[in-house]
């Protein structure tokens, strides 16, 4: 089972395959792995202790950051991830990032932003589009059209508890006009906008 894997200079953590979305562009529709990760499909979800054990036998000095991002939505296991982050912060100075769809509040049924404080350093959220109807079409999420507003609410709140919040879209997938609209949304929220290269 692939729990930890490398992408560029980051050490990535794959803890769940659960996700409330069925995005039309999802990488896992195309392949089972990222880089040389081996299959990111889990036989079962690893326990917190198993994840800690993987970190204990890994040389973290090789990496620039730790990223919670696998073949699922990390906040499906938010409590477990935050416990692991607390553990890592005891001995590791690497920044910790989480790549998310921003639906943590909907998934967990509560306002989760304050829980990120002191544990997560960077939150990267897939914005995808400036339009909530189009967002629903693209993500096909189980929460419906209101997920877009919930995602933006979470982004605006979590910035008060972490070092940096980045909302992303993918280069070439939306128009320049839509990118300008996304930039405006991010400016209003007080977060960073990033256009990611298409992979």
Backbone bond lengths (Angstrom), bond angles and torsions (degrees), N, CA, C in turn:
res aa  C-N    CA-C-N  psi(-1)  N-CA   C-N-CA  omega(-1)  CA-C   N-CA-C  phi
1 X - - - 1.451 - - 1.524 109.61 -
2 X 1.326 117.42 127.89 1.456 120.89 179.29 1.525 109.83 -86.89
3 X 1.339 115.43 108.90 1.464 120.48 178.05 1.531 109.69 -99.95
4 X 1.339 116.68 -48.15 1.463 121.57 176.74 1.525 109.42 -111.16
5 X 1.330 116.26 138.35 1.465 120.02 177.32 1.527 109.30 -149.51
6 X 1.320 115.66 160.23 1.467 121.30 -175.80 1.516 111.24 -100.99
7 X 1.334 115.44 138.65 1.465 122.05 167.78 1.527 106.15 -136.24
8 X 1.332 116.06 117.60 1.466 121.50 -175.84 1.545 109.03 52.74
9 X 1.341 117.43 -119.36 1.475 119.94 -178.24 1.516 112.66 -102.22
10 X 1.336 115.98 14.13 1.459 119.49 -177.35 1.518 112.74 -108.65
11 X 1.342 115.29 150.89 1.457 121.47 172.54 1.521 106.97 -104.06
12 X 1.319 116.18 116.40 1.465 122.43 -173.62 1.532 110.92 -100.12
13 X 1.325 115.06 147.19 1.463 121.58 -175.27 1.525 109.04 -118.74
14 X 1.327 115.44 121.10 1.467 123.31 -176.63 1.525 108.44 -109.64
15 X 1.343 117.44 100.65 1.461 120.22 -172.87 1.523 115.04 -112.85
16 X 1.333 116.80 -14.00 1.464 118.77 -178.63 1.517 110.83 -154.14
17 X 1.317 116.24 152.70 1.465 121.48 171.06 1.531 110.97 -107.09
18 X 1.338 116.28 1.45 1.472 119.66 179.14 1.520 110.45 -73.98
19 X 1.327 116.40 143.82 1.461 121.09 175.79 1.526 109.03 -159.05
20 X 1.345 118.25 137.37 1.454 119.93 178.50 1.527 112.92 -79.68
21 X 1.330 115.89 -2.39 1.469 120.67 -179.02 1.526 110.95 -110.04
22 X 1.330 113.97 159.16 1.468 120.92 171.39 1.526 106.00 -133.02
23 X 1.336 115.00 63.58 1.467 121.06 -171.48 1.533 112.05 -59.12
24 X 1.321 114.36 138.33 1.469 120.05 -177.73 1.522 111.72 -64.04
25 X 1.337 116.77 -23.82 1.465 121.81 -174.87 1.524 112.78 -106.12
26 X 1.331 118.36 8.54 1.463 121.26 -171.83 1.527 112.14 -59.77
27 X 1.325 114.42 132.00 1.459 121.94 -178.65 1.526 112.22 -57.94
28 X 1.332 115.99 -32.95 1.464 118.26 -174.77 1.533 112.52 -73.07
29 X 1.327 116.95 -8.77 1.468 119.99 172.74 1.526 110.88 -75.10
30 X 1.329 114.69 -21.48 1.468 120.40 -173.27 1.530 113.68 -98.14
31 X 1.351 115.88 -35.35 1.466 118.40 -174.79 1.521 110.41 -155.26
32 X 1.338 115.59 168.65 1.466 121.23 -176.26 1.520 113.55 -96.04
33 X 1.341 116.63 -8.42 1.463 118.81 -173.26 1.519 110.88 -140.80
34 X 1.327 115.25 166.99 1.466 122.56 173.46 1.521 106.60 -124.36
35 X 1.324 116.80 123.27 1.461 120.02 -175.94 1.514 110.03 59.66
36 X 1.332 116.94 -126.21 1.467 120.08 179.63 1.534 110.64 -108.54
37 X 1.326 116.33 33.92 1.468 121.01 -174.22 1.525 114.16 -67.52
38 X 1.324 117.37 -23.47 1.461 118.27 -164.39 1.522 107.55 79.11
39 X 1.301 117.69 176.08 1.462 120.54 -175.91 1.528 111.15 -62.88
40 X 1.339 115.25 131.53 1.467 120.77 177.29 1.525 111.86 -93.95
41 X 1.323 116.04 3.87 1.473 119.74 172.60 1.529 107.78 -78.41
42 X 1.311 115.97 122.27 1.463 121.43 -176.07 1.527 111.53 -87.47
43 X 1.328 116.25 140.10 1.478 120.27 173.65 1.530 108.82 -67.04
44 X 1.338 114.60 -35.25 1.475 123.36 176.57 1.518 105.85 -161.61
45 X 1.308 117.16 164.78 1.456 119.51 178.69 1.534 109.76 -73.64
46 X 1.338 117.25 130.42 1.460 119.27 178.74 1.527 110.64 -68.41
47 X 1.314 116.68 148.38 1.455 120.66 176.70 1.529 109.47 -75.28
48 X 1.315 116.04 163.73 1.464 120.89 175.62 1.521 110.19 -56.91
49 X 1.331 116.70 -42.66 1.465 120.37 -179.06 1.530 111.68 -64.21
50 X 1.325 116.85 -37.36 1.473 119.95 178.03 1.527 110.90 -65.95
51 X 1.313 117.00 -39.09 1.467 120.11 179.01 1.527 110.11 -67.18
52 X 1.324 116.91 -43.98 1.473 120.56 176.69 1.528 110.66 -58.56
53 X 1.322 116.70 -41.45 1.470 121.22 179.87 1.525 111.10 -62.68
54 X 1.333 117.09 -37.63 1.468 120.70 177.43 1.526 110.47 -63.77
55 X 1.334 116.29 -42.31 1.464 120.01 177.67 1.525 110.92 -64.62
56 X 1.324 116.92 -39.73 1.468 121.30 -177.23 1.530 112.31 -60.65
57 X 1.331 116.67 -29.06 1.473 118.26 -178.22 1.540 112.45 -102.31
58 X 1.334 116.61 14.71 1.462 121.19 -178.79 1.527 110.67 -111.58
59 X 1.332 115.94 135.90 1.461 121.25 176.18 1.529 108.57 -79.98
60 X 1.320 116.42 101.64 1.463 121.21 -175.23 1.522 112.93 -76.69
61 X 1.319 117.20 -13.44 1.475 120.51 -177.23 1.534 112.32 -66.00
62 X 1.342 116.60 -15.49 1.471 120.43 -179.18 1.529 112.84 -78.58
63 X 1.319 117.35 -11.03 1.462 120.52 -168.84 1.522 113.13 -113.87
64 X 1.333 114.39 157.90 1.466 120.37 178.42 1.522 111.96 -99.30
65 X 1.327 116.80 -18.94 1.462 120.31 179.96 1.523 109.95 -162.18
66 X 1.329 114.56 161.47 1.462 122.26 172.18 1.522 106.59 -111.13
67 X 1.336 116.17 133.00 1.462 120.14 -174.57 1.525 110.36 -128.22
68 X 1.313 116.66 120.90 1.458 120.60 173.48 1.519 107.91 -83.53
69 X 1.332 115.12 103.78 1.462 122.03 -176.36 1.522 107.76 -169.51
70 X 1.320 116.66 115.90 1.461 120.11 177.76 1.509 109.09 -140.27
71 X 1.328 116.83 -145.97 1.465 119.99 178.80 1.524 110.11 -93.03
72 X 1.329 115.16 57.48 1.449 122.10 178.37 1.510 108.35 179.14
73 X 1.324 116.45 176.48 1.464 121.59 178.68 1.535 108.77 -90.14
74 X 1.336 117.68 114.82 1.470 120.31 -174.51 1.531 114.12 -55.02
75 X 1.342 117.92 -37.17 1.464 118.81 -175.47 1.523 113.15 -71.40
76 X 1.327 117.58 -2.16 1.471 120.48 168.67 1.536 109.37 -64.18
77 X 1.344 116.05 -21.59 1.474 121.32 177.09 1.522 110.00 -124.82
78 X 1.311 116.19 44.51 1.452 121.07 -173.00 1.527 113.06 -56.58
79 X 1.321 117.96 -48.81 1.474 120.41 -177.68 1.527 111.05 -58.26
80 X 1.329 116.09 -43.18 1.467 120.16 -179.74 1.530 111.42 -66.93
81 X 1.322 116.75 -41.17 1.465 120.63 179.33 1.523 110.48 -62.77
82 X 1.318 116.98 -43.65 1.467 119.90 -179.17 1.524 111.38 -65.70
83 X 1.322 116.72 -33.44 1.463 120.18 175.64 1.531 110.32 -65.33
84 X 1.326 116.23 -41.86 1.473 120.72 178.74 1.529 110.59 -67.02
85 X 1.324 116.76 -38.73 1.470 120.05 177.50 1.527 111.11 -61.89
86 X 1.312 116.55 -42.96 1.473 120.42 177.69 1.518 110.25 -59.52
87 X 1.330 116.13 -40.70 1.466 122.04 178.22 1.527 110.07 -62.97
88 X 1.333 117.31 -47.18 1.460 121.52 -178.14 1.526 112.22 -63.88
89 X 1.325 116.22 -38.10 1.466 120.53 -177.08 1.534 112.03 -63.86
90 X 1.333 117.32 -18.74 1.469 120.30 179.68 1.525 112.12 -69.12
91 X 1.337 117.27 -29.39 1.467 119.22 -174.33 1.528 114.08 -135.03
92 X 1.313 117.94 -0.99 1.469 120.57 -173.24 1.523 109.95 -126.49
93 X 1.343 116.73 131.24 1.467 120.65 -179.20 1.526 112.70 -99.16
94 X 1.339 117.14 2.07 1.462 119.63 179.46 1.524 110.58 -65.00
95 X 1.346 116.97 141.82 1.465 118.43 174.04 1.527 110.62 -65.68
96 X 1.318 116.03 145.34 1.469 121.60 179.27 1.522 109.00 -112.71
97 X 1.330 114.78 125.42 1.465 121.26 179.99 1.523 108.82 -115.40
98 X 1.325 115.43 150.36 1.460 119.95 171.18 1.526 107.91 -124.52
99 X 1.324 116.94 129.28 1.462 122.79 175.21 1.524 107.38 -97.87
100 X 1.319 117.32 119.77 1.453 121.01 -169.56 1.520 112.59 -140.72
101 X 1.329 115.51 161.94 1.466 119.87 173.10 1.524 111.40 -86.73
102 X 1.329 116.92 -1.90 1.457 121.08 176.11 1.515 114.98 79.96
103 X 1.325 116.74 10.96 1.467 120.53 -176.80 1.525 112.64 -100.19
104 X 1.323 116.52 22.76 1.464 121.63 -176.82 1.526 113.27 -53.37
105 X 1.332 117.24 -43.37 1.468 120.39 -178.76 1.527 111.31 -63.60
106 X 1.322 115.99 -41.40 1.469 120.45 179.34 1.526 110.78 -68.30
107 X 1.309 116.96 -41.21 1.465 122.05 -179.19 1.528 110.91 -64.63
108 X 1.332 115.90 -42.91 1.463 120.55 -173.16 1.523 114.41 -97.50
109 X 1.330 116.55 -6.38 1.458 120.24 175.28 1.518 114.49 69.18
110 X 1.354 116.58 29.20 1.468 120.62 179.24 1.527 108.84 -161.70
111 X 1.326 116.07 167.73 1.464 120.59 174.29 1.528 108.09 -77.10
112 X 1.314 116.02 110.48 1.464 119.94 -171.85 1.523 114.10 -98.02
113 X 1.331 118.88 -14.35 1.471 121.07 -173.49 1.528 113.97 -50.95
114 X 1.347 120.04 -45.64 1.472 119.09 -177.93 1.527 113.66 -60.55
115 X 1.331 117.21 -24.29 1.463 121.23 -176.62 1.532 112.50 -71.57
116 X 1.333 116.27 -16.07 1.465 120.85 -178.58 1.530 112.09 -77.95
117 X 1.321 117.01 -16.89 1.463 121.54 -173.42 1.526 111.63 -61.39
118 X 1.359 114.63 130.21 1.457 120.47 177.29 1.517 114.39 77.07
119 X 1.307 117.01 -2.08 1.468 120.69 -178.03 1.524 112.26 -118.43
120 X 1.331 116.81 -45.70 1.464 122.13 179.75 1.524 108.42 -108.12
121 X 1.342 116.92 135.13 1.464 121.01 179.95 1.519 113.35 -96.38
122 X 1.335 116.31 -35.14 1.468 121.26 -177.93 1.523 108.95 -134.02
123 X 1.327 115.61 132.47 1.466 121.39 174.22 1.524 107.66 -114.66
124 X 1.332 116.44 120.14 1.459 122.11 177.99 1.527 108.65 -110.71
125 X 1.322 115.97 120.78 1.464 121.75 -173.79 1.523 109.83 -117.12
126 X 1.333 116.30 134.13 1.469 121.29 177.30 1.528 109.49 -78.60
127 X 1.328 115.87 105.81 1.470 120.98 178.07 1.531 110.58 -80.72
128 X 1.316 115.98 -43.08 1.477 124.02 174.50 1.521 115.41 71.61
129 X 1.322 117.88 -44.12 1.465 122.39 -173.43 1.523 109.17 -163.05
130 X 1.348 118.47 154.72 1.457 119.76 178.78 1.531 113.37 -86.93
131 X 1.326 116.58 3.39 1.456 121.23 -170.11 1.527 111.05 -118.24
132 X 1.348 117.00 125.24 1.465 117.88 -172.82 1.523 113.70 -69.78
133 X 1.333 117.41 -30.60 1.471 119.54 176.46 1.533 110.13 -66.71
134 X 1.327 114.03 -44.46 1.468 119.07 179.32 1.535 110.27 -67.05
135 X 1.325 117.37 -36.67 1.463 122.45 177.62 1.531 110.15 -58.18
136 X 1.324 115.83 -44.12 1.465 120.21 179.49 1.529 111.03 -66.17
137 X 1.325 116.44 -40.77 1.477 120.73 177.44 1.532 110.86 -60.31
138 X 1.325 116.16 -42.25 1.468 120.82 -176.88 1.525 112.88 -73.85
139 X 1.344 116.02 -42.75 1.464 119.30 -173.75 1.521 113.08 -88.10
140 X 1.329 116.82 -24.04 1.479 122.10 -177.32 1.532 109.83 45.95
141 X 1.337 115.12 44.72 1.470 119.45 -175.67 1.524 111.78 -77.75
142 X 1.323 115.36 156.34 1.471 120.62 -173.72 1.533 113.21 -77.32
143 X 1.348 116.66 -9.96 1.456 119.57 -177.96 1.528 113.13 -89.20
144 X 1.334 116.22 -15.62 1.458 119.55 177.54 1.521 113.53 93.99
145 X 1.298 114.86 -167.78 1.464 121.76 -171.00 1.533 113.01 -65.51
146 X 1.331 117.19 -25.07 1.468 120.37 -177.93 1.533 112.86 -74.80
147 X 1.322 116.92 -7.38 1.467 119.97 179.53 1.528 111.39 -60.39
148 X 1.315 117.44 -31.45 1.466 121.75 -179.13 1.529 110.59 -61.28
149 X 1.323 116.12 -48.97 1.472 119.92 179.79 1.528 111.34 -66.23
150 X 1.341 116.86 -36.58 1.469 120.66 178.04 1.527 110.51 -64.31
151 X 1.331 116.06 -38.84 1.466 121.39 178.56 1.525 110.50 -63.95
152 X 1.342 117.22 -44.41 1.461 120.82 179.66 1.529 111.10 -66.60
153 X 1.317 116.98 -37.82 1.471 121.44 177.56 1.532 109.63 -61.37
154 X 1.327 115.76 -46.37 1.462 120.47 178.53 1.529 110.73 -60.11
155 X 1.335 116.99 -44.93 1.469 121.50 -179.48 1.527 110.85 -59.54
156 X 1.317 115.96 -43.80 1.453 120.45 -179.08 1.516 112.74 -67.18
157 X 1.332 116.79 -32.52 1.466 120.59 -178.91 1.527 112.57 -82.32
158 X 1.327 116.80 -41.23 1.469 119.30 -173.06 1.537 111.72 -68.83
159 X 1.338 117.07 -20.91 1.470 119.39 179.35 1.533 112.04 -62.81
160 X 1.328 116.65 -20.84 1.462 120.18 178.56 1.535 112.52 -79.03
161 X 1.317 117.30 -8.19 1.471 120.80 -173.08 1.525 114.07 -121.44
162 X 1.343 117.59 -10.42 1.465 121.04 -179.44 1.527 109.56 -127.08
163 X 1.326 116.05 167.88 1.458 119.92 -177.39 1.512 114.17 -69.65
164 X 1.341 116.26 -35.36 1.464 119.04 -174.44 1.526 110.14 -154.15
165 X 1.327 115.70 139.75 1.466 121.87 173.41 1.528 107.65 -123.13
166 X 1.323 115.93 128.92 1.463 122.26 -179.08 1.523 108.80 -123.15
167 X 1.323 116.37 127.92 1.460 121.00 172.25 1.525 107.82 -104.27
168 X 1.330 116.32 133.40 1.469 119.81 -172.86 1.523 113.13 -121.11
169 X 1.326 113.71 149.49 1.465 121.35 164.63 1.523 106.44 -128.28
170 X 1.311 116.35 166.60 1.461 120.36 -177.73 1.522 110.04 -104.49
171 X 1.325 114.71 129.18 1.458 123.32 179.32 1.533 110.68 -50.08
172 X 1.289 117.32 138.68 1.483 126.03 175.80 1.532 114.12 76.16
173 X 1.334 118.73 -6.00 1.476 118.93 -177.27 1.524 112.35 -93.22
174 X 1.349 116.83 -16.07 1.464 120.10 175.41 1.524 108.89 -134.17
175 X 1.325 116.57 165.92 1.468 120.92 -177.12 1.529 111.02 -76.58
176 X 1.314 115.77 165.74 1.469 120.77 176.80 1.530 110.05 -63.02
177 X 1.341 116.34 -35.43 1.470 120.26 177.83 1.530 110.46 -63.66
178 X 1.336 116.08 -41.76 1.464 120.13 178.19 1.528 111.14 -66.54
179 X 1.327 116.34 -37.84 1.466 119.76 176.17 1.527 110.52 -60.79
180 X 1.332 116.57 -40.00 1.467 120.76 177.91 1.529 110.68 -63.83
181 X 1.325 116.71 -38.86 1.471 120.80 177.09 1.529 110.58 -65.05
182 X 1.336 116.54 -41.03 1.473 120.92 177.80 1.527 110.50 -62.63
183 X 1.326 116.34 -42.07 1.462 120.75 178.93 1.528 110.35 -60.88
184 X 1.333 115.93 -38.86 1.475 120.65 179.68 1.532 110.43 -66.63
185 X 1.332 116.96 -42.29 1.471 121.21 177.46 1.530 109.77 -57.94
186 X 1.334 116.06 -45.69 1.470 121.04 -178.28 1.521 111.58 -66.14
187 X 1.323 115.86 -38.47 1.463 119.83 178.15 1.532 110.25 -62.76
188 X 1.327 116.01 -43.05 1.466 120.54 179.96 1.530 111.64 -65.22
189 X 1.344 115.88 -34.68 1.464 120.35 179.37 1.528 112.53 -79.38
190 X 1.328 116.12 -18.46 1.467 120.05 -176.48 1.509 113.03 77.85
191 X 1.345 116.19 32.81 1.467 121.04 179.32 1.532 109.36 -123.56
192 X 1.317 115.95 170.70 1.465 121.82 -177.82 1.527 110.81 -86.42
193 X 1.317 116.16 141.16 1.479 121.12 174.15 1.525 108.91 -107.15
194 X 1.325 115.79 132.47 1.470 120.10 178.86 1.522 109.50 -133.26
195 X 1.321 115.87 132.05 1.465 121.83 174.08 1.522 106.77 -98.17
196 X 1.343 115.37 113.04 1.469 120.84 -176.52 1.511 110.76 -84.61
197 X 1.339 117.92 146.57 1.468 119.11 173.77 1.529 110.70 -67.05
198 X 1.308 116.93 146.42 1.461 121.79 176.93 1.512 109.21 -70.42
199 X 1.348 116.41 126.98 1.479 119.59 179.47 1.510 109.82 -113.87
